[in-house]
Amino acid sequence: MAKNYDLVILGGGTGGYVAAIRAAQLGKSVAIVEKEKLGGVCLHKGCIPTKALLRSAEVYQQTKDSEFFGVKVENVELNFSKVQKRKEQVVEELYQGVLHLIKKNKIDFYHGHGRMLGPSIFSPSSGTISFQPADGSENEMLVAKNVIIATGSTAKTLAEFPVDGEKIITSDDALLFEKLPNSLLIVGGGVIGVEWASMLADFGVKITIVEAAKQLIPTIDRDIAKELHRNLKKKGIKIYTNAKISKSIDQEKGLSLQIEREDNWETVEVEKMLLAIGRTANTTDIGIQNTDIELDQSGFIKVNQDRQTKESHIYAIGDVIGGKQLAHVASYEGKYAVEHMEGQNPLKMNETEIPSCIYSNPEVATIGISEQEAHESGYQIKIGIMHFKANGKAKVLGESDGFIKIITNEKNNDILGVHMIGPKVTELIAEATTAKVLDATSWEIGSTIHPHPSLAEAMAEAALDIDNMKIHG
């Protein structure tokens, strides 16, 4: 049996279901094919559950330190089973919200596996979806005028350290912890590795990070990376940069790992090892070979600036195309692809206008280019910095580590990058994002009245510092 749609979307993650809703808003008939749960990795295995755990870790630490605020709490205990239960409740509530949105917008949901076919009796163009229901019932054919591939990504693994789900794990496995390990080594000091390190250290786990690059989060501004390194070390986290794991020995109660750094070796014994070395595109068994779609050397789907594959009626968005693998990017790309296929000429995404956030403690948020990238691009720059230790609201919160750094083009005062580390900066970055999109200058940010006392005042002070007009600090 064949059913016809204006749009069929392979993958019901953040990018996929947002694209479906936008298409429905435009009056199109839409179907989503998803083999697991709607909401994808972000909702069920990534953004949301990890942030719920990070929040519990934050509350636990704040409670332990409550006497600093004049509140004495005795016998503070962590009930990790309740932590996990709360995480699951948050995910379930949001999941039900997604299901409601799909029903509200009259989008057909197909639970099972979808595979693209080549030209056939159903359509002269490739892209008809052969749908295999999860319940094992008879296959169906979904004939689409347009297709969006939004199949996402999975955690990368290392052949020399096979994942067993017990001693060598990925973040997917860590989300299912029934009890916390005593010690854990994280391979990879990127966003995922740092968030897990911060969270587990706050829960009381002994953490070691091994990162191959010269700094944590190799893509961020060097000053931010240094401050992050310093703060994580304060938590008792042991950090090895410019290093790698060269050997693993399975022991009765854990692992003996050999860390190689330059010409030196060190042995570390831990209960578990978590691989946090990036993500790989989910392109297996979705019918790529039945189309003219091309993959790059890393296995990501090649697209043009409008997110079209080599087959112009088939689009691809989100993690499966590489680039900035962020949920908000996938959502933007999903809406963009739908509007483009409808001839609406949507606003193209500028990568320097995409905010990136790390929800560790302290938080990190950035947009635009780093100081190092600005120099490499040949800019003459001016820099403004405001430390939270001189901010009244940060003092009130008891969280005065960190700073905001703004980089501008000396020639025209345009903002090139904004980099933050400290309290609630994943919220503060929204002002910098708006400023980037509107092409605001640092003078305009500094001249805007910010409420007092607020963390946002640090943004204004950093902007004023560019021209030596900062009042505090």
VOZA-848066 format. One line per field, with one value per residue (C-alpha): residue number from 1; y, z, x. Coordinates in steps of 0.1 Angstrom, whole numbers. Last residue first. Example, Ala and Ser with C-alpha at 12.3 -4.5 7.8 and 13.67 -1.06 7.14 Angstrom:
residues 2
num <- 2|1 $
yy <- -11|-45 $
zz <- 71|78 $
xx <- 137|123 $
***
This chain:
residues 473
num <- 473|472|471|470|469|468|467|466|465|464|463|462|461|460|459|458|457|456|455|454|453|452|451|450|449|448|447|446|445|444|443|442|441|440|439|438|437|436|435|434|433|432|431|430|429|428|427|426|425|424|423|422|421|420|419|418|417|416|415|414|413|412|411|410|409|408|407|406|405|404|403|402|401|400|399|398|397|396|395|394|393|392|391|390|389|388|387|386|385|384|383|382|381|380|379|378|377|376|375|374|373|372|371|370|369|368|367|366|365|364|363|362|361|360|359|358|357|356|355|354|353|352|351|350|349|348|347|346|345|344|343|342|341|340|339|338|337|336|335|334|333|332|331|330|329|328|327|326|325|324|323|322|321|320|319|318|317|316|315|314|313|312|311|310|309|308|307|306|305|304|303|302|301|300|299|298|297|296|295|294|293|292|291|290|289|288|287|286|285|284|283|282|281|280|279|278|277|276|275|274|273|272|271|270|269|268|267|266|265|264|263|262|261|260|259|258|257|256|255|254|253|252|251|250|249|248|247|246|245|244|243|242|241|240|239|238|237|236|235|234|233|232|231|230|229|228|227|226|225|224|223|222|221|220|219|218|217|216|215|214|213|212|211|210|209|208|207|206|205|204|203|202|201|200|199|198|197|196|195|194|193|192|191|190|189|188|187|186|185|184|183|182|181|180|179|178|177|176|175|174|173|172|171|170|169|168|167|166|165|164|163|162|161|160|159|158|157|156|155|154|153|152|151|150|149|148|147|146|145|144|143|142|141|140|139|138|137|136|135|134|133|132|131|130|129|128|127|126|125|124|123|122|121|120|119|118|117|116|115|114|113|112|111|110|109|108|107|106|105|104|103|102|101|100|99|98|97|96|95|94|93|92|91|90|89|88|87|86|85|84|83|82|81|80|79|78|77|76|75|74|73|72|71|70|69|68|67|66|65|64|63|62|61|60|59|58|57|56|55|54|53|52|51|50|49|48|47|46|45|44|43|42|41|40|39|38|37|36|35|34|33|32|31|30|29|28|27|26|25|24|23|22|21|20|19|18|17|16|15|14|13|12|11|10|9|8|7|6|5|4|3|2|1 $
yy <- 461|486|516|504|532|520|518|480|481|495|462|442|465|460|422|423|442|411|394|416|442|464|463|470|503|501|523|494|473|501|509|473|476|459|439|430|392|397|418|393|365|386|392|354|346|357|325|301|325|316|319|319|316|338|345|371|372|395|425|454|484|495|492|478|447|437|409|407|387|379|366|337|330|351|325|333|344|378|382|373|399|426|421|428|391|385|397|421|420|442|434|454|438|442|414|392|360|343|371|368|330|334|359|335|338|343|331|316|302|284|273|269|242|225|234|241|265|274|304|305|339|331|302|325|308|319|339|321|326|314|290|262|240|268|272|236|235|267|253|221|240|262|231|213|243|246|209|214|194|224|210|174|166|138|160|183|186|168|177|155|173|186|152|162|170|202|220|254|261|229|194|165|138|130|99|116|116|133|115|119|115|102|78|41|39|63|38|44|13|32|70|78|103|98|118|130|116|111|76|69|46|29|18|35|28|53|44|71|73|100|107|133|123|86|75|38|25|-1|-9|-19|-43|-76|-59|-52|-37|-7|8|39|63|98|131|167|175|155|167|154|167|178|204|231|213|219|256|260|241|263|294|282|272|306|323|301|309|277|250|228|222|214|225|211|185|148|151|127|137|121|121|109|108|130|141|174|154|135|167|185|155|147|183|183|151|161|195|183|169|134|101|104|84|73|67|56|47|62|39|28|44|46|80|67|41|66|88|60|31|9|-8|-19|-10|-32|-6|-19|0|-7|-2|32|45|75|83|82|108|123|108|141|133|155|143|162|152|121|86|66|29|5|-27|-53|-57|-63|-40|-16|-9|-12|18|19|56|70|91|85|102|85|76|46|23|29|55|46|37|55|34|40|19|19|41|61|94|113|150|166|197|190|154|162|189|166|139|166|176|140|138|170|154|121|137|157|126|105|131|132|94|94|119|99|68|89|98|121|128|160|151|185|217|251|281|312|315|298|272|261|245|210|222|241|210|189|215|217|179|178|205|186|155|174|190|155|143|173|177|141|107|111|147|155|120|120|138|112|78|50|40|73|81|115|122|156|169|206|236|259|253|216|223|241|213|187|207|210|172|165|189|180|143|125|110|104|132|128|159|166|132|102|68|35|0 $
zz <- 380|379|357|323|299|286|250|250|287|279|262|292|315|294|295|332|338|326|359|375|403|387|354|321|303|268|263|267|241|216|222|216|181|170|138|145|143|165|191|193|199|225|244|242|257|292|295|290|311|342|365|349|316|287|252|228|193|163|174|150|163|127|122|157|150|183|209|240|271|299|332|356|393|413|422|457|443|460|447|412|415|425|397|404|410|377|357|328|298|267|237|206|174|142|121|100|100|122|147|149|152|182|199|193|167|170|199|232|264|293|326|358|366|333|309|279|254|218|201|164|148|135|116|95|87|56|61|43|5|8|-22|-4|-5|11|39|47|47|68|95|97|96|125|146|138|148|181|188|183|161|146|113|106|80|100|131|119|85|51|21|-7|-35|-49|-52|-46|-11|-3|30|14|17|-2|14|18|42|69|67|77|42|29|19|-14|-23|-58|-45|-39|-20|6|14|52|61|77|76|113|114|140|172|194|216|249|258|295|314|346|380|377|380|364|351|338|308|296|262|252|274|274|299|307|321|347|346|371|399|386|363|325|313|290|270|251|265|250|260|249|280|312|338|373|387|423|420|419|389|371|379|366|334|328|333|309|283|285|279|249|232|223|197|217|245|270|259|241|222|230|261|291|319|354|378|414|418|445|428|419|402|383|369|361|343|325|312|303|283|264|255|246|270|255|272|306|335|362|400|427|403|408|412|389|360|329|317|318|292|266|276|263|283|290|324|321|287|269|246|228|236|207|182|196|198|184|200|177|152|137|113|100|63|48|18|-8|-31|-10|-16|17|9|36|50|66|104|125|154|146|112|81|59|24|17|-18|-23|-58|-86|-111|-82|-71|-100|-91|-89|-61|-26|7|39|69|101|127|143|116|128|106|114|122|138|172|170|165|191|217|211|216|249|260|254|275|305|300|299|331|348|338|352|384|387|381|409|431|425|432|468|478|515|535|571|586|569|583|563|568|531|535|556|524|509|510|498|469|459|459|440|413|410|406|379|361|361|345|321|311|306|284|261|254|255|255|245|225|211|194|204|190|204|185|148|136|103|103|78|65|44|38|50|58|95|87|71|102|124|104|104|142|144|123|138|174|167|147|119|83|73|46|29|4|12|-7|8|-9|0 $
xx <- 363|334|329|342|349|383|370|367|358|324|315|327|307|275|279|287|254|236|245|220|218|209|190|209|205|219|250|274|256|255|291|301|286|253|252|215|223|254|236|208|233|252|219|211|246|233|212|241|261|241|271|306|324|317|330|316|330|336|315|318|338|346|383|391|370|356|362|341|352|328|343|346|344|319|293|281|248|250|285|274|246|271|295|332|341|322|351|345|367|369|391|401|411|431|417|440|419|445|443|405|408|431|408|379|352|314|293|303|288|305|289|308|297|291|263|284|267|273|256|252|257|292|278|255|222|204|172|144|137|100|101|83|114|132|107|109|147|149|125|146|179|168|158|190|210|191|199|236|260|278|291|281|254|238|239|212|197|194|172|160|142|175|191|228|216|198|206|202|239|246|246|270|258|283|306|338|352|320|289|271|234|228|201|196|230|217|189|186|206|235|235|235|264|291|295|324|351|333|343|336|360|349|361|394|431|456|490|513|535|559|573|546|517|506|480|480|447|440|403|377|369|383|407|407|439|438|466|476|451|459|475|479|458|456|431|426|392|394|366|393|408|375|377|413|406|375|395|422|396|380|413|420|388|368|374|398|372|399|434|464|444|443|422|422|399|401|371|366|329|313|281|298|326|299|284|316|331|299|297|334|333|302|316|351|377|377|384|367|381|357|359|336|309|274|244|217|236|213|225|261|252|241|272|294|308|339|334|298|282|308|323|353|385|409|381|372|337|318|284|254|241|210|185|172|169|142|122|102|74|69|56|54|54|41|56|33|33|65|55|83|67|89|85|99|103|101|132|143|124|101|77|57|67|103|131|154|142|148|146|124|124|96|70|52|38|13|13|-21|-6|-22|-12|25|24|8|34|61|45|43|80|86|67|86|120|114|100|130|154|134|136|173|179|155|177|207|196|225|227|232|236|232|219|229|218|239|248|282|263|246|278|265|231|248|267|235|216|242|244|206|208|235|213|184|208|220|184|175|204|214|198|160|152|184|188|154|122|99|108|127|124|112|94|76|48|36|7|15|-6|23|18|22|55|67|55|73|106|103|98|128|153|146|145|118|140|133|109|83|70|41|27|13|5|13|0 $
***
